[in-house]
Amino acid sequence: MNRIKLFLAIAFLAVVVCILFLMVCSKSPQVSTRQVIQLNPNATLPFSSGIVVGNTLYCAGCIGANPQTDSLGKNIEEQTTFALETIKSIVTKAGFTMESVAKVTVYLKSINDFQAMNTVYRTYFPTNPPARETVVVADLVRGSLVEISCIAQK
């Protein structure tokens, strides 16, 4: 009889521990805070330059415009440089490095610009380049030849 009481007490205690464990585990996970990265705080467009959530940075698409004058570059090489310099500014402002860029998306207006874009691109990611896709599109904002976005991870 004592063995049965002991068994029931242990079983009851095990059930209580399991219930407590499930209650703790089922609580909603902590919501990650979002840090907005804005290169131009006076921008009127409805998006941020970048958003940091946890250890991940999501960069908006950057076109081939000169960051100082906002005018488009004259050719694909210049526009690619401008787009990647803007990406670099966002990445740096967010506290990341270009080496922490894990994924890049490149949008080109013409497939004929692929090799020239790659020549410039390689200078920004000389070793262990991030994963990337390149997509040819019908048109880009302001008639840009290239737009580049990325995701970085600490």
N, CA, C and O atoms as a GROMACS GRO file, in nm:
protein
  616
    1MET      N    1   0.081  -0.119   0.000
    1MET     CA    2   0.000   0.000   0.000
    1MET      C    3   0.086   0.126   0.000
    1MET      O    4   0.054   0.224  -0.068
    2ASN      N    5   0.196   0.123   0.077
    2ASN     CA    6   0.285   0.238   0.082
    2ASN      C    7   0.350   0.261  -0.054
    2ASN      O    8   0.374   0.375  -0.095
    3ARG      N    9   0.379   0.151  -0.124
    3ARG     CA   10   0.439   0.163  -0.258
    3ARG      C   11   0.342   0.232  -0.354
    3ARG      O   12   0.384   0.314  -0.436
    4ILE      N   13   0.216   0.200  -0.345
    4ILE     CA   14   0.116   0.261  -0.432
    4ILE      C   15   0.106   0.410  -0.401
    4ILE      O   16   0.101   0.492  -0.493
    5LYS      N   17   0.104   0.448  -0.274
    5LYS     CA   18   0.098   0.589  -0.236
    5LYS      C   19   0.222   0.663  -0.286
    5LYS      O   20   0.213   0.776  -0.335
    6LEU      N   21   0.339   0.600  -0.272
    6LEU     CA   22   0.463   0.662  -0.318
    6LEU      C   23   0.460   0.679  -0.470
    6LEU      O   24   0.498   0.784  -0.522
    7PHE      N   25   0.414   0.576  -0.541
    7PHE     CA   26   0.404   0.581  -0.687
    7PHE      C   27   0.310   0.693  -0.730
    7PHE      O   28   0.341   0.770  -0.821
    8LEU      N   29   0.193   0.704  -0.664
    8LEU     CA   30   0.096   0.809  -0.698
    8LEU      C   31   0.152   0.948  -0.668
    8LEU      O   32   0.127   1.042  -0.743
    9ALA      N   33   0.225   0.962  -0.559
    9ALA     CA   34   0.284   1.091  -0.524
    9ALA      C   35   0.388   1.132  -0.628
    9ALA      O   36   0.393   1.247  -0.670
   10ILE      N   37   0.471   1.037  -0.670
   10ILE     CA   38   0.573   1.065  -0.771
   10ILE      C   39   0.507   1.097  -0.904
   10ILE      O   40   0.549   1.190  -0.973
   11ALA      N   41   0.404   1.023  -0.941
   11ALA     CA   42   0.333   1.049  -1.066
   11ALA      C   43   0.267   1.186  -1.062
   11ALA      O   44   0.272   1.260  -1.160
   12PHE      N   45   0.205   1.222  -0.950
   12PHE     CA   46   0.143   1.352  -0.936
   12PHE      C   47   0.247   1.463  -0.949
   12PHE      O   48   0.224   1.561  -1.019
   13LEU      N   49   0.359   1.447  -0.883
   13LEU     CA   50   0.467   1.545  -0.890
   13LEU      C   51   0.519   1.558  -1.033
   13LEU      O   52   0.548   1.670  -1.077
   14ALA      N   53   0.532   1.447  -1.105
   14ALA     CA   54   0.579   1.450  -1.245
   14ALA      C   55   0.480   1.526  -1.332
   14ALA      O   56   0.521   1.602  -1.419
   15VAL      N   57   0.351   1.506  -1.310
   15VAL     CA   58   0.249   1.577  -1.388
   15VAL      C   59   0.256   1.726  -1.360
   15VAL      O   60   0.247   1.807  -1.453
   16VAL      N   61   0.272   1.764  -1.235
   16VAL     CA   62   0.283   1.906  -1.199
   16VAL      C   63   0.405   1.969  -1.265
   16VAL      O   64   0.397   2.080  -1.319
   17VAL      N   65   0.518   1.900  -1.261
   17VAL     CA   66   0.641   1.951  -1.324
   17VAL      C   67   0.620   1.967  -1.474
   17VAL      O   68   0.660   2.068  -1.532
   18CYS      N   69   0.558   1.870  -1.538
   18CYS     CA   70   0.531   1.878  -1.683
   18CYS      C   71   0.440   1.996  -1.716
   18CYS      O   72   0.463   2.068  -1.813
   19ILE      N   73   0.337   2.017  -1.636
   19ILE     CA   74   0.246   2.129  -1.659
   19ILE      C   75   0.319   2.261  -1.644
   19ILE      O   76   0.302   2.351  -1.727
   20LEU      N   77   0.399   2.275  -1.542
   20LEU     CA   78   0.476   2.398  -1.522
   20LEU      C   79   0.573   2.421  -1.639
   20LEU      O   80   0.588   2.533  -1.688
   21PHE      N   81   0.638   2.314  -1.681
   21PHE     CA   82   0.731   2.323  -1.795
   21PHE      C   83   0.658   2.370  -1.920
   21PHE      O   84   0.706   2.459  -1.990
   22LEU      N   85   0.543   2.313  -1.948
   22LEU     CA   86   0.465   2.353  -2.066
   22LEU      C   87   0.418   2.498  -2.056
   22LEU      O   88   0.413   2.568  -2.156
   23MET      N   89   0.382   2.541  -1.936
   23MET     CA   90   0.338   2.680  -1.919
   23MET      C   91   0.453   2.776  -1.949
   23MET      O   92   0.433   2.879  -2.014
   24VAL      N   93   0.572   2.744  -1.902
   24VAL     CA   94   0.688   2.829  -1.926
   24VAL      C   95   0.723   2.831  -2.075
   24VAL      O   96   0.751   2.937  -2.131
   25CYS      N   97   0.722   2.716  -2.138
   25CYS     CA   98   0.760   2.705  -2.279
   25CYS      C   99   0.657   2.766  -2.374
   25CYS      O  100   0.692   2.808  -2.484
   26SER      N  101   0.531   2.770  -2.332
   26SER     CA  102   0.427   2.817  -2.423
   26SER      C  103   0.411   2.969  -2.420
   26SER      O  104   0.334   3.024  -2.498
   27LYS      N  105   0.482   3.037  -2.331
   27LYS     CA  106   0.472   3.183  -2.328
   27LYS      C  107   0.524   3.238  -2.459
   27LYS      O  108   0.617   3.182  -2.518
   28SER      N  109   0.466   3.346  -2.504
   28SER     CA  110   0.506   3.410  -2.629
   28SER      C  111   0.654   3.448  -2.623
   28SER      O  112   0.700   3.501  -2.522
   29PRO      N  113   0.727   3.421  -2.732
   29PRO     CA  114   0.867   3.461  -2.733
   29PRO      C  115   0.877   3.614  -2.732
   29PRO      O  116   0.787   3.685  -2.776
   30GLN      N  117   0.988   3.662  -2.680
   30GLN     CA  118   1.012   3.805  -2.674
   30GLN      C  119   1.016   3.862  -2.816
   30GLN      O  120   1.087   3.809  -2.902
   31VAL      N  121   0.942   3.966  -2.841
   31VAL     CA  122   0.939   4.029  -2.972
   31VAL      C  123   1.069   4.105  -2.992
   31VAL      O  124   1.109   4.185  -2.907
   32SER      N  125   1.136   4.080  -3.105
   32SER     CA  126   1.260   4.150  -3.135
   32SER      C  127   1.232   4.297  -3.159
   32SER      O  128   1.131   4.334  -3.219
   33THR      N  129   1.322   4.379  -3.111
   33THR     CA  130   1.308   4.522  -3.136
   33THR      C  131   1.356   4.553  -3.277
   33THR      O  132   1.444   4.485  -3.330
   34ARG      N  133   1.298   4.653  -3.336
   34ARG     CA  134   1.336   4.697  -3.470
   34ARG      C  135   1.411   4.828  -3.458
   34ARG      O  136   1.366   4.921  -3.392
   35GLN      N  137   1.525   4.834  -3.524
   35GLN     CA  138   1.602   4.958  -3.531
   35GLN      C  139   1.594   5.008  -3.674
   35GLN      O  140   1.632   4.937  -3.768
   36VAL      N  141   1.546   5.129  -3.691
   36VAL     CA  142   1.534   5.188  -3.824
   36VAL      C  143   1.666   5.256  -3.858
   36VAL      O  144   1.720   5.334  -3.780
   37ILE      N  145   1.717   5.226  -3.977
   37ILE     CA  146   1.837   5.291  -4.029
   37ILE      C  147   1.791   5.381  -4.144
   37ILE      O  148   1.736   5.333  -4.243
   38GLN      N  149   1.815   5.509  -4.130
   38GLN     CA  150   1.772   5.603  -4.232
   38GLN      C  151   1.891   5.690  -4.271
   38GLN      O  152   1.942   5.767  -4.190
   39LEU      N  153   1.936   5.677  -4.396
   39LEU     CA  154   2.047   5.759  -4.442
   39LEU      C  155   2.005   5.905  -4.457
   39LEU      O  156   2.082   5.996  -4.427
   40ASN      N  157   1.884   5.925  -4.504
   40ASN     CA  158   1.832   6.060  -4.522
   40ASN      C  159   1.709   6.078  -4.435
   40ASN      O  160   1.599   6.037  -4.474
   41PRO      N  161   1.726   6.138  -4.317
   41PRO     CA  162   1.611   6.152  -4.226
   41PRO      C  163   1.498   6.239  -4.282
   41PRO      O  164   1.386   6.235  -4.231
   42ASN      N  165   1.527   6.317  -4.385
   42ASN     CA  166   1.424   6.402  -4.446
   42ASN      C  167   1.357   6.335  -4.565
   42ASN      O  168   1.278   6.399  -4.635
   43ALA      N  169   1.387   6.209  -4.588
   43ALA     CA  170   1.330   6.138  -4.703
   43ALA      C  171   1.178   6.135  -4.692
   43ALA      O  172   1.122   6.120  -4.584
   44THR      N  173   1.112   6.151  -4.807
   44THR     CA  174   0.966   6.152  -4.808
   44THR      C  175   0.908   6.021  -4.860
   44THR      O  176   0.787   6.001  -4.853
   45LEU      N  177   0.992   5.932  -4.910
   45LEU     CA  178   0.942   5.804  -4.960
   45LEU      C  179   0.903   5.714  -4.844
   45LEU      O  180   0.964   5.722  -4.736
   46PRO      N  181   0.803   5.628  -4.863
   46PRO     CA  182   0.750   5.549  -4.751
   46PRO      C  183   0.827   5.420  -4.723
   46PRO      O  184   0.768   5.313  -4.716
   47PHE      N  185   0.959   5.430  -4.708
   47PHE     CA  186   1.039   5.315  -4.667
   47PHE      C  187   1.166   5.362  -4.599
   47PHE      O  188   1.209   5.476  -4.617
   48SER      N  189   1.225   5.272  -4.522
   48SER     CA  190   1.350   5.302  -4.452
   48SER      C  191   1.467   5.250  -4.534
   48SER      O  192   1.451   5.158  -4.614
   49SER      N  193   1.584   5.309  -4.514
   49SER     CA  194   1.705   5.261  -4.583
   49SER      C  195   1.738   5.120  -4.538
   49SER      O  196   1.784   5.038  -4.618
   50GLY      N  197   1.715   5.091  -4.412
   50GLY     CA  198   1.740   4.958  -4.359
   50GLY      C  199   1.666   4.938  -4.229
   50GLY      O  200   1.625   5.034  -4.163
   51ILE      N  201   1.648   4.813  -4.194
   51ILE     CA  202   1.584   4.776  -4.068
   51ILE      C  203   1.668   4.666  -4.005
   51ILE      O  204   1.700   4.566  -4.071
   52VAL      N  205   1.703   4.684  -3.878
   52VAL     CA  206   1.773   4.580  -3.803
   52VAL      C  207   1.672   4.514  -3.711
   52VAL      O  208   1.606   4.580  -3.631
   53VAL      N  209   1.661   4.382  -3.722
   53VAL     CA  210   1.578   4.303  -3.633
   53VAL      C  211   1.668   4.195  -3.575
   53VAL      O  212   1.717   4.108  -3.647
   54GLY      N  213   1.691   4.201  -3.444
   54GLY     CA  214   1.783   4.107  -3.382
   54GLY      C  215   1.923   4.129  -3.437
   54GLY      O  216   1.977   4.239  -3.430
   55ASN      N  217   1.981   4.024  -3.493
   55ASN     CA  218   2.116   4.031  -3.550
   55ASN      C  219   2.113   4.038  -3.702
   55ASN      O  220   2.214   4.011  -3.768
   56THR      N  221   1.999   4.076  -3.759
   56THR     CA  222   1.985   4.077  -3.904
   56THR      C  223   1.951   4.217  -3.953
   56THR      O  224   1.866   4.286  -3.897
   57LEU      N  225   2.019   4.257  -4.060
   57LEU     CA  226   1.994   4.385  -4.126
   57LEU      C  227   1.930   4.359  -4.261
   57LEU      O  228   1.981   4.278  -4.339
   58TYR      N  229   1.821   4.426  -4.289
   58TYR     CA  230   1.754   4.420  -4.418
   58TYR      C  231   1.771   4.556  -4.485
   58TYR      O  232   1.717   4.656  -4.437
   59CYS      N  233   1.845   4.560  -4.596
   59CYS     CA  234   1.868   4.685  -4.668
   59CYS      C  235   1.767   4.700  -4.780
   59CYS      O  236   1.738   4.605  -4.853
   60ALA      N  237   1.714   4.819  -4.793
   60ALA     CA  238   1.624   4.851  -4.905
   60ALA      C  239   1.704   4.851  -5.034
   60ALA      O  240   1.827   4.857  -5.032
   61GLY      N  241   1.636   4.844  -5.146
   61GLY     CA  242   1.703   4.853  -5.275
   61GLY      C  243   1.766   4.989  -5.294
   61GLY      O  244   1.705   5.092  -5.265
   62CYS      N  245   1.889   4.990  -5.343
   62CYS     CA  246   1.963   5.114  -5.368
   62CYS      C  247   1.992   5.124  -5.517
   62CYS      O  248   2.052   5.034  -5.576
   63ILE      N  249   1.950   5.235  -5.576
   63ILE     CA  250   1.973   5.255  -5.719
   63ILE      C  251   2.109   5.321  -5.741
   63ILE      O  252   2.179   5.355  -5.646
   64GLY      N  253   2.144   5.338  -5.868
   64GLY     CA  254   2.274   5.391  -5.905
   64GLY      C  255   2.285   5.541  -5.901
   64GLY      O  256   2.336   5.602  -5.995
   65ALA      N  257   2.237   5.604  -5.794
   65ALA     CA  258   2.243   5.749  -5.779
   65ALA      C  259   2.358   5.788  -5.688
   65ALA      O  260   2.385   5.722  -5.588
   66ASN      N  261   2.424   5.895  -5.724
   66ASN     CA  262   2.533   5.950  -5.645
   66ASN      C  263   2.478   5.990  -5.508
   66ASN      O  264   2.385   6.071  -5.501
   67PRO      N  265   2.533   5.936  -5.399
   67PRO     CA  266   2.481   5.968  -5.266
   67PRO      C  267   2.488   6.117  -5.230
   67PRO      O  268   2.409   6.165  -5.149
   68GLN      N  269   2.584   6.191  -5.289
   68GLN     CA  270   2.597   6.334  -5.257
   68GLN      C  271   2.504   6.422  -5.341
   68GLN      O  272   2.445   6.516  -5.290
   69THR      N  273   2.492   6.391  -5.470
   69THR     CA  274   2.416   6.478  -5.560
   69THR      C  275   2.279   6.422  -5.596
   69THR      O  276   2.193   6.495  -5.647
   70ASP      N  277   2.257   6.294  -5.571
   70ASP     CA  278   2.134   6.222  -5.606
   70ASP      C  279   2.113   6.209  -5.757
   70ASP      O  280   2.004   6.171  -5.800
   71SER      N  281   2.216   6.240  -5.837
   71SER     CA  282   2.203   6.222  -5.982
   71SER      C  283   2.252   6.083  -6.020
   71SER      O  284   2.344   6.029  -5.959
   72LEU      N  285   2.188   6.026  -6.122
   72LEU     CA  286   2.226   5.892  -6.168
   72LEU      C  287   2.365   5.893  -6.230
   72LEU      O  288   2.405   5.990  -6.294
   73GLY      N  289   2.437   5.783  -6.210
   73GLY     CA  290   2.566   5.768  -6.273
   73GLY      C  291   2.552   5.758  -6.424
   73GLY      O  292   2.443   5.731  -6.476
   74LYS      N  293   2.663   5.782  -6.495
   74LYS     CA  294   2.660   5.788  -6.642
   74LYS      C  295   2.653   5.652  -6.709
   74LYS      O  296   2.604   5.641  -6.821
   75ASN      N  297   2.701   5.547  -6.640
   75ASN     CA  298   2.706   5.413  -6.701
   75ASN      C  299   2.688   5.308  -6.592
   75ASN      O  300   2.675   5.342  -6.475
   76ILE      N  301   2.686   5.182  -6.631
   76ILE     CA  302   2.660   5.075  -6.535
   76ILE      C  303   2.769   5.066  -6.429
   76ILE      O  304   2.738   5.038  -6.313
   77GLU      N  305   2.893   5.090  -6.464
   77GLU     CA  306   3.001   5.084  -6.365
   77GLU      C  307   2.982   5.191  -6.257
   77GLU      O  308   2.992   5.162  -6.138
   78GLU      N  309   2.954   5.312  -6.299
   78GLU     CA  310   2.936   5.421  -6.203
   78GLU      C  311   2.811   5.398  -6.119
   78GLU      O  312   2.812   5.421  -5.998
   79GLN      N  313   2.703   5.353  -6.182
   79GLN     CA  314   2.580   5.328  -6.107
   79GLN      C  315   2.596   5.213  -6.008
   79GLN      O  316   2.544   5.219  -5.897
   80THR      N  317   2.667   5.109  -6.048
   80THR     CA  318   2.691   4.998  -5.956
   80THR      C  319   2.772   5.045  -5.837
   80THR      O  320   2.744   5.008  -5.723
   81THR      N  321   2.874   5.128  -5.863
   81THR     CA  322   2.955   5.184  -5.755
   81THR      C  323   2.868   5.266  -5.660
   81THR      O  324   2.879   5.251  -5.539
   82PHE      N  325   2.784   5.353  -5.714
   82PHE     CA  326   2.697   5.435  -5.630
   82PHE      C  327   2.602   5.348  -5.547
   82PHE      O  328   2.583   5.372  -5.428
   83ALA      N  329   2.542   5.248  -5.609
   83ALA     CA  330   2.449   5.161  -5.538
   83ALA      C  331   2.521   5.087  -5.424
   83ALA      O  332   2.469   5.078  -5.313
   84LEU      N  333   2.640   5.035  -5.452
   84LEU     CA  334   2.714   4.961  -5.350
   84LEU      C  335   2.771   5.053  -5.242
   84LEU      O  336   2.784   5.012  -5.127
   85GLU      N  337   2.805   5.176  -5.276
   85GLU     CA  338   2.848   5.272  -5.175
   85GLU      C  339   2.732   5.306  -5.081
   85GLU      O  340   2.752   5.322  -4.960
   86THR      N  341   2.613   5.316  -5.135
   86THR     CA  342   2.496   5.342  -5.051
   86THR      C  343   2.469   5.222  -4.960
   86THR      O  344   2.443   5.238  -4.841
   87ILE      N  345   2.477   5.101  -5.018
   87ILE     CA  346   2.462   4.979  -4.937
   87ILE      C  347   2.566   4.980  -4.825
   87ILE      O  348   2.534   4.953  -4.709
   88LYS      N  349   2.690   5.010  -4.859
   88LYS     CA  350   2.798   5.012  -4.759
   88LYS      C  351   2.768   5.113  -4.648
   88LYS      O  352   2.795   5.086  -4.532
   89SER      N  353   2.713   5.228  -4.684
   89SER     CA  354   2.677   5.329  -4.584
   89SER      C  355   2.569   5.278  -4.489
   89SER      O  356   2.577   5.299  -4.368
   90ILE      N  357   2.470   5.211  -4.544
   90ILE     CA  358   2.362   5.156  -4.460
   90ILE      C  359   2.419   5.048  -4.368
   90ILE      O  360   2.392   5.048  -4.248
   91VAL      N  361   2.497   4.958  -4.425
   91VAL     CA  362   2.556   4.847  -4.349
   91VAL      C  363   2.641   4.902  -4.235
   91VAL      O  364   2.632   4.855  -4.121
   92THR      N  365   2.724   5.000  -4.265
   92THR     CA  366   2.813   5.059  -4.164
   92THR      C  367   2.734   5.134  -4.057
   92THR      O  368   2.762   5.119  -3.938
   93LYS      N  369   2.636   5.212  -4.099
   93LYS     CA  370   2.554   5.288  -4.003
   93LYS      C  371   2.481   5.194  -3.906
   93LYS      O  372   2.457   5.230  -3.791
   94ALA      N  373   2.446   5.075  -3.955
   94ALA     CA  374   2.376   4.978  -3.872
   94ALA      C  375   2.471   4.900  -3.780
   94ALA      O  376   2.426   4.821  -3.697
   95GLY      N  377   2.602   4.924  -3.795
   95GLY     CA  378   2.698   4.854  -3.710
   95GLY      C  379   2.743   4.720  -3.765
   95GLY      O  380   2.796   4.637  -3.691
   96PHE      N  381   2.721   4.698  -3.894
   96PHE     CA  382   2.763   4.574  -3.960
   96PHE      C  383   2.883   4.605  -4.049
   96PHE      O  384   2.926   4.720  -4.058
   97THR      N  385   2.937   4.504  -4.114
   97THR     CA  386   3.045   4.522  -4.210
   97THR      C  387   3.002   4.458  -4.342
   97THR      O  388   2.908   4.379  -4.346
   98MET      N  389   3.071   4.492  -4.447
   98MET     CA  390   3.040   4.430  -4.577
   98MET      C  391   3.065   4.279  -4.573
   98MET      O  392   3.003   4.204  -4.647
   99GLU      N  393   3.156   4.235  -4.486
   99GLU     CA  394   3.180   4.092  -4.471
   99GLU      C  395   3.061   4.020  -4.407
   99GLU      O  396   3.049   3.898  -4.420
  100SER      N  397   2.974   4.094  -4.338
  100SER     CA  398   2.858   4.032  -4.276
  100SER      C  399   2.738   4.024  -4.370
  100SER      O  400   2.633   3.970  -4.334
  101VAL      N  401   2.753   4.076  -4.491
  101VAL     CA  402   2.645   4.066  -4.590
  101VAL      C  403   2.635   3.919  -4.634
  101VAL      O  404   2.731   3.861  -4.684
  102ALA      N  405   2.516   3.862  -4.614
  102ALA     CA  406   2.496   3.720  -4.644
  102ALA      C  407   2.422   3.697  -4.776
  102ALA      O  408   2.439   3.592  -4.838
  103LYS      N  409   2.342   3.793  -4.819
  103LYS     CA  410   2.256   3.775  -4.936
  103LYS      C  411   2.242   3.907  -5.008
  103LYS      O  412   2.218   4.011  -4.946
  104VAL      N  413   2.256   3.904  -5.140
  104VAL     CA  414   2.243   4.024  -5.223
  104VAL      C  415   2.148   3.992  -5.338
  104VAL      O  416   2.150   3.882  -5.394
  105THR      N  417   2.065   4.089  -5.372
  105THR     CA  418   1.983   4.080  -5.492
  105THR      C  419   2.020   4.198  -5.581
  105THR      O  420   2.021   4.313  -5.537
  106VAL      N  421   2.051   4.167  -5.706
  106VAL     CA  422   2.086   4.270  -5.804
  106VAL      C  423   1.978   4.269  -5.912
  106VAL      O  424   1.946   4.165  -5.969
  107TYR      N  425   1.924   4.386  -5.939
  107TYR     CA  426   1.828   4.403  -6.048
  107TYR      C  427   1.897   4.484  -6.157
  107TYR      O  428   1.946   4.594  -6.132
  108LEU      N  429   1.900   4.429  -6.277
  108LEU     CA  430   1.960   4.497  -6.392
  108LEU      C  431   1.854   4.530  -6.495
  108LEU      O  432   1.760   4.453  -6.516
  109LYS      N  433   1.869   4.643  -6.558
  109LYS     CA  434   1.778   4.680  -6.666
  109LYS      C  435   1.815   4.605  -6.794
  109LYS      O  436   1.729   4.581  -6.879
  110SER      N  437   1.943   4.568  -6.809
  110SER     CA  438   1.988   4.498  -6.929
  110SER      C  439   2.087   4.388  -6.892
  110SER      O  440   2.180   4.411  -6.816
  111ILE      N  441   2.067   4.270  -6.946
  111ILE     CA  442   2.161   4.160  -6.924
  111ILE      C  443   2.297   4.192  -6.984
  111ILE      O  444   2.398   4.133  -6.943
  112ASN      N  445   2.302   4.283  -7.078
  112ASN     CA  446   2.429   4.322  -7.139
  112ASN      C  447   2.522   4.391  -7.038
  112ASN      O  448   2.642   4.402  -7.061
  113ASP      N  449   2.467   4.438  -6.926
  113ASP     CA  450   2.546   4.504  -6.823
  113ASP      C  451   2.599   4.407  -6.716
  113ASP      O  452   2.665   4.449  -6.622
  114PHE      N  453   2.570   4.279  -6.732
  114PHE     CA  454   2.603   4.179  -6.630
  114PHE      C  455   2.753   4.175  -6.599
  114PHE      O  456   2.792   4.182  -6.483
  115GLN      N  457   2.836   4.164  -6.700
  115GLN     CA  458   2.981   4.152  -6.678
  115GLN      C  459   3.039   4.279  -6.618
  115GLN      O  460   3.121   4.272  -6.526
  116ALA      N  461   2.999   4.394  -6.668
  116ALA     CA  462   3.051   4.521  -6.615
  116ALA      C  463   3.008   4.541  -6.469
  116ALA      O  464   3.086   4.589  -6.387
  117MET      N  465   2.884   4.504  -6.438
  117MET     CA  466   2.837   4.513  -6.299
  117MET      C  467   2.921   4.420  -6.211
  117MET      O  468   2.960   4.459  -6.101
  118ASN      N  469   2.948   4.298  -6.259
  118ASN     CA  470   3.027   4.203  -6.182
  118ASN      C  471   3.168   4.253  -6.154
  118ASN      O  472   3.223   4.228  -6.047
  119THR      N  473   3.226   4.324  -6.248
  119THR     CA  474   3.361   4.376  -6.230
  119THR      C  475   3.366   4.471  -6.110
  119THR      O  476   3.457   4.464  -6.028
  120VAL      N  477   3.267   4.560  -6.101
  120VAL     CA  478   3.260   4.652  -5.986
  120VAL      C  479   3.222   4.576  -5.860
  120VAL      O  480   3.282   4.597  -5.754
  121TYR      N  481   3.125   4.489  -5.870
  121TYR     CA  482   3.074   4.412  -5.755
  121TYR      C  483   3.186   4.337  -5.685
  121TYR      O  484   3.193   4.334  -5.562
  122ARG      N  485   3.275   4.276  -5.763
  122ARG     CA  486   3.387   4.199  -5.705
  122ARG      C  487   3.476   4.284  -5.614
  122ARG      O  488   3.534   4.231  -5.520
  123THR      N  489   3.486   4.412  -5.641
  123THR     CA  490   3.572   4.498  -5.557
  123THR      C  491   3.511   4.520  -5.418
  123THR      O  492   3.584   4.550  -5.324
  124TYR      N  493   3.380   4.504  -5.404
  124TYR     CA  494   3.314   4.520  -5.275
  124TYR      C  495   3.308   4.389  -5.197
  124TYR      O  496   3.295   4.390  -5.075
  125PHE      N  497   3.317   4.278  -5.266
  125PHE     CA  498   3.314   4.146  -5.204
  125PHE      C  499   3.427   4.061  -5.262
  125PHE      O  500   3.401   3.964  -5.334
  126PRO      N  501   3.553   4.096  -5.232
  126PRO     CA  502   3.667   4.029  -5.297
  126PRO      C  503   3.687   3.884  -5.255
  126PRO      O  504   3.735   3.803  -5.334
  127THR      N  505   3.651   3.849  -5.130
  127THR     CA  506   3.665   3.710  -5.085
  127THR      C  507   3.535   3.666  -5.019
  127THR      O  508   3.464   3.747  -4.959
  128ASN      N  509   3.506   3.539  -5.031
  128ASN     CA  510   3.385   3.482  -4.972
  128ASN      C  511   3.262   3.568  -4.997
  128ASN      O  512   3.196   3.612  -4.903
  129PRO      N  513   3.229   3.592  -5.124
  129PRO     CA  514   3.115   3.680  -5.154
  129PRO      C  515   2.984   3.619  -5.103
  129PRO      O  516   2.971   3.498  -5.089
  130PRO      N  517   2.886   3.706  -5.077
  130PRO     CA  518   2.757   3.658  -5.028
  130PRO      C  519   2.681   3.582  -5.138
  130PRO      O  520   2.714   3.590  -5.256
  131ALA      N  521   2.579   3.510  -5.097
  131ALA     CA  522   2.487   3.449  -5.193
  131ALA      C  523   2.421   3.563  -5.270
  131ALA      O  524   2.400   3.672  -5.217
  132ARG      N  525   2.389   3.537  -5.397
  132ARG     CA  526   2.334   3.646  -5.478
  132ARG      C  527   2.249   3.591  -5.591
  132ARG      O  528   2.275   3.483  -5.643
  133GLU      N  529   2.148   3.667  -5.626
  133GLU     CA  530   2.079   3.644  -5.752
  133GLU      C  531   2.079   3.774  -5.828
  133GLU      O  532   2.078   3.883  -5.770
  134THR      N  533   2.081   3.762  -5.960
  134THR     CA  534   2.074   3.878  -6.048
  134THR      C  535   1.953   3.859  -6.137
  134THR      O  536   1.938   3.755  -6.202
  135VAL      N  537   1.868   3.959  -6.140
  135VAL     CA  538   1.743   3.952  -6.213
  135VAL      C  539   1.738   4.067  -6.313
  135VAL      O  540   1.768   4.182  -6.279
  136VAL      N  541   1.700   4.037  -6.434
  136VAL     CA  542   1.681   4.141  -6.536
  136VAL      C  543   1.534   4.182  -6.532
  136VAL      O  544   1.445   4.098  -6.535
  137VAL      N  545   1.512   4.314  -6.525
  137VAL     CA  546   1.376   4.368  -6.513
  137VAL      C  547   1.347   4.464  -6.627
  137VAL      O  548   1.439   4.512  -6.694
  138ALA      N  549   1.221   4.494  -6.648
  138ALA     CA  550   1.180   4.582  -6.758
  138ALA      C  551   1.222   4.727  -6.733
  138ALA      O  552   1.259   4.798  -6.827
  139ASP      N  553   1.217   4.769  -6.608
  139ASP     CA  554   1.252   4.908  -6.578
  139ASP      C  555   1.284   4.920  -6.431
  139ASP      O  556   1.245   4.834  -6.351
  140LEU      N  557   1.354   5.026  -6.395
  140LEU     CA  558   1.387   5.054  -6.257
  140LEU      C  559   1.352   5.200  -6.226
  140LEU      O  560   1.337   5.281  -6.317
  141VAL      N  561   1.340   5.232  -6.099
  141VAL     CA  562   1.306   5.367  -6.055
  141VAL      C  563   1.403   5.469  -6.115
  141VAL      O  564   1.524   5.450  -6.116
  142ARG      N  565   1.346   5.577  -6.164
  142ARG     CA  566   1.420   5.691  -6.219
  142ARG      C  567   1.506   5.652  -6.340
  142ARG      O  568   1.597   5.726  -6.377
  143GLY      N  569   1.478   5.538  -6.402
  143GLY     CA  570   1.555   5.498  -6.518
  143GLY      C  571   1.692   5.444  -6.485
  143GLY      O  572   1.780   5.437  -6.571
  144SER      N  573   1.712   5.406  -6.359
  144SER     CA  574   1.841   5.350  -6.317
  144SER      C  575   1.871   5.223  -6.394
  144SER      O  576   1.781   5.152  -6.438
  145LEU      N  577   2.000   5.194  -6.410
  145LEU     CA  578   2.043   5.072  -6.479
  145LEU      C  579   2.055   4.955  -6.383
  145LEU      O  580   2.056   4.839  -6.425
  146VAL      N  581   2.065   4.985  -6.252
  146VAL     CA  582   2.086   4.880  -6.151
  146VAL      C  583   2.022   4.921  -6.020
  146VAL      O  584   2.015   5.039  -5.986
  147GLU      N  585   1.975   4.821  -5.946
  147GLU     CA  586   1.928   4.840  -5.809
  147GLU      C  587   1.976   4.720  -5.730
  147GLU      O  588   1.968   4.607  -5.776
  148ILE      N  589   2.026   4.746  -5.609
  148ILE     CA  590   2.085   4.638  -5.528
  148ILE      C  591   2.029   4.647  -5.387
  148ILE      O  592   2.019   4.755  -5.329
  149SER      N  593   1.990   4.529  -5.333
  149SER     CA  594   1.948   4.520  -5.193
  149SER      C  595   2.027   4.407  -5.128
  149SER      O  596   2.089   4.326  -5.196
  150CYS      N  597   2.024   4.402  -4.996
  150CYS     CA  598   2.098   4.297  -4.928
  150CYS      C  599   2.040   4.265  -4.790
  150CYS      O  600   1.958   4.338  -4.736
  151ILE      N  601   2.087   4.153  -4.738
  151ILE     CA  602   2.058   4.111  -4.600
  151ILE      C  603   2.194   4.080  -4.537
  151ILE      O  604   2.275   4.008  -4.595
  152ALA      N  605   2.217   4.135  -4.418
  152ALA     CA  606   2.342   4.109  -4.346
  152ALA      C  607   2.310   4.045  -4.211
  152ALA      O  608   2.204   4.068  -4.153
  153GLN      N  609   2.403   3.966  -4.163
  153GLN     CA  610   2.384   3.892  -4.038
  153GLN      C  611   2.510   3.905  -3.953
  153GLN      O  612   2.620   3.884  -4.001
  154LYS      N  613   2.492   3.940  -3.825
  154LYS     CA  614   2.606   3.946  -3.732
  154LYS      C  615   2.634   3.808  -3.678
  154LYS      O  616   2.726   3.791  -3.598
   0.00000   0.00000   0.00000
